[in-house]
Amino acid sequence: MGFLEDLGKKVADAGQKTVQKTKEMSDVVRLESMATKEENRLNQIYGRIGKLYVELHAEDFTEEFSGMIGEAREAAENIRNYRQQIAEVKGARNAVESGNAVSGKCPNCGADIPDDRRFCASCGSPIPQPEAPVAEAEKKFCHNCGAELAADSLFCEKCGKRVS
């Protein structure tokens, strides 16, 4: 019986050690996760401090910041250029007409809208269309979509509405 008792004691001790190691590892992982979270938070704070400094001192910064501010300006300009290229590739509207922001975004849900769309594919909302300027008295324009009409048109070629 001594052998089985010793074996049982060894198994119980091994089990307790395993439980203790598992708890320690769990604590380490939890603490590492908390430390990483705080590091990320600190980096975000540093980023906000830097952004605020650039905004407040865009023209009167000290010499040690000149390189970084120059890099920040270059990056901001690159971002603007890339966003413009994305809008062009997507065929998004970029004009602002008569107070209606026609920016390539649905005014209801914010989805990208290509130039030739009259309704949002995401939410179905009608897209405001710019009013066509009345340049010449003999020109006719569709009251629904603003497209120029031929003088003898009965229906709009762009949206299909009957011309009044």
N, C-alpha and C positions, 0 to 999 in steps of 0.2 A: 503494500500500500504506500510506502514512502515514495516510491518512484512516481506513482500517479499523482500524489499530493504535490511533489516537487514540480511535476510537469504542469499541473493546474495552476500553481503559483507563478511559474514562468510565463504561461500563456496570459494570465491576468495582468502581470507586470508589463508584458509586451503590449497588451491592449491599452493599458493606461498610458504607456509611453507614446503609442500611436495617437491616442486621443489628444494628449498634450501637444505633440508635434503638429497635429492638424489644427489645433486651436492657435498655436503660435504662428503657423503659416497663414491662417485666416486673418489674424491680427496684423501681420506684416503686409498682406495684400490690401487690407482695408486702409492701413495707415499710408501705404504708398499711393493708393488711389486718392486719398485726401490731400497728400502733399502735391501730387500732380495737379489736382483741381486748383489748389491755391497758387501753384506756379502759373497756370493758365490765367487765373484771375489777375495775378500780379503783372503778367505780360500785357493783358488788356488794359490795365491801369496805366502802365508805362506808355502804351500806344496812345491812349487818350491824352496823357500829359504832353507827349510829343506833338500830337495833332494840335492841341490847344496852343502850345508854344509857337508853332508855325503860323497858326491863324493870327495870334496876337503880335508876332514879331516878323511878319513876312518881309518887311523892308528894313528893320533895324536889328537884325540878329547879330550875335557876336561871331567873330572869325571862326571859332571852333565848330560852329554849326553850319558854315557856308556850304561845305561839301554835301552834308546830309540834306539840307534844304534844297540844294540844287537837284539832288537825286529825287527828292519827293516831288518837286515841280515836274521833272522829266517823267516820272511814273504817272503823275496825274494827267499830264498831256497824252501819254501813251494810252491810258485808260479811255480818255475821251475819244481818241482816234479809233481805238478798237471798237468802242460802243457804236460809233458812227458807221464803221464798216459792217458791223453786225446788222445794224438797221438797214443798210443798203442791201446786204445779202438777203435779208428776209423780205425786202420790198416794203418795208414799213414806211408809213407817212412821216414826214419830218416838218411839214409846213404848219404854221399857225395861221388860220384864216378867220377873219372877222370875229375874233373873241372866242371861237370854238377851237379848243386845243385838239389838233389833229396830229397826234404824235405817234401813231402806230400802235396805240394801246386802247383796248376797250374801256370806255368810261365807266362801265358797270363792274367788270370783273378784273380788268387789267391785263387780259390776254393780248398777245401780239396780233395785230391786224394788218394783213397785206393791203397795198394801195387799192386794189380793185374790189374789195369786199364791202358789202353794204350792211351785213349783219355779222355779229360775232359768232364764230364757230363753237366757242366754249359755252356761252350762256344765251345766245340767240338775240341779244339786245341789238336794236338798230344802231348803226354807227352814224354820228352826225356828219353831214356832208357840207363842204364849204359852199357858200352861195356863189354862183357864177356872176362875175361882174357884167354889168350891162354896158358894153363898150359901144355897140352899134345898134341903132333902132331896128334894123331889119333882121338881126339875129334872134332866134328863139331858143329858149332853154327849157329843159324838163323841170317841172315844178317838184317832182319827187326826188330826182338825184342830181340835178344841176347840169346834166350833160347838154352840150350844144345840139340843137335839132336842125335838120334840114327844113327849109321853109314850108315844104309840102308834107311834112311828117304827120301821120295820124297817131303813131305810137313811138315811144322812145326806144332807140336801138340799144341803149345801155341797160335800162331796168325793165322795159316792156310795158310801162304804164301808158295809158291812153293820154294823148295830148289834148288839152282843152282849148 
